[in-house]
Amino acid sequence: MAINQTTLKEFILIGFSAYPHVQTFLFGVFFCLYILTLAGNLTIMGLTWVDRSLHTPMYLFLSALSFSETCYTLTIIPRMLVDLLNNDRHISVAGCGLQMCFFLGLGGTNCIILTLMGYDRFLAICNPLRYPLLMTNVACGQLVASAWAGGFLISFIQIALTFRVSLCIPNLIRHFFCNIRAVVRLSCIDNSLTELIVTLISMVGLVGTFLLISLTYVFILSSVFKIPSAEGKQKAFSTCASHLTVVIIHFGFASIAYLKPEASGGDDTLIAIPYTIITPFLSPIIFSLRNNDMKKAFRKIMSKTVVLKNNFGLLLLV
C-alpha cells in the first residue's frame, strides 16, 4: 500500500469541532476559568513581590509555580479559545513544535517545582535548625532555575524524537493543541517504538517526581507525629495541606492523560481538559484560601489601597 507521504507545512487542529453545538458554551466556560486562573496566579505573584513578610523560600517557590503555570496556560488556552470561535484551525509545523516544546517544558517545570516545594517543607519540619542555612533565597533561586532547565531538557528530548521521522497526510491533529501523542500518530512509518519511548519519558518524569514527593511526606509525617503538642502538629499539617492537595490533583489528572494505555480508548481531547484547564484553575485557589499569610497580605494591601483612595479623595476636595 502506498504511503501518502509529503513534506508537511502545517497541521489542522480538530479540537472541539466534534462538538459543534456546544462550542460557544465551552468558550464561555473556558474563558471564565482562564480569567480566574490568571487573576489567581497574578495575585499570588503580586502579593509575594509586594509584601516583604512573604519573601521566604516557601512563598518564592509558590510564586515561581504561579509564574510557570501562567506561562503554561498562555501556551494553550488563548489559541484554544480562538479556535472555538474560528473555523480556521491551521497551525504551522514550526508553530506546532514551538507550542509542544513550551507545553512539555512548562509541564515538567511545574512537576519539579512541586517536588522542590515538598523538599522545602521536609527541611522546614524535619531539619528546622539547619533550614535557614540550607534553604536561603539564593539557593531557592538556583533550585527554580534548575527546575526550568530540567523541564525543558525533557521537552527537547521528546520534541527531537517526535519530529525525527517523516509525517504523513492527512495532517489532522485530533486535539485542541499540539499534543505529542497526537502528532506521533501522523508518522509515515510504524510509530509504536517512538510512542513507547515518549510515554516512558513522561512516566519517568511524572512517576519519578511523585515518588520523590511521596518520600518527603513519609519523613514529614514521621516527624510530625513526634511533635508533643496538638497545636504544633496542627500547624505542621496546615503548612503542608495545600501543597499535598495540589500534588494529588496535579499528578492525578496528568497521569490519567499521559499514562493512559493507547488501547484503552476515550476521547483524548476531553481527557486533556482537567490537566490543562482545571488544574491550573484550582491550584491558586487552594494555595490562597488555605493560607493565612496570603490572606493577611491581601487584607493589608487592600487596607492600604482604601487609605490611599480616601486620601486622594480628600486632596481632590481640598
Buried (B, 14 or more C-beta within 10 A) or exposed (E): EEEEEEEBEEBBBBBBBEBEEEBEEBBEEBBEBBEBBBEBBBBBBBBBEEBEEBEBBBBBBBBBBBBBBBBBBBBBBEBBBEBBEEEEBEBEBEBBBBBBBBBBBBBBBBBBBBBBBBBBBBBBBBBEEEBEEEBEEEEBEEBBEEBBEBBBEBBEBBBEBBBEBBBBEEBBBBBBBBBBBBBBBBBBEEBEEBBEBBBEBBEEBBEEBBEBBEEBBEBBBEBBEEBEEEEEBEEBBEBBEBBBBBBEBBBEBBBBBBEBEEEEEEEBBEBBBBBBBBBBBBBBBBBBEBBEBBEBBBEBBEEEEEEEEEEEEEEEEE
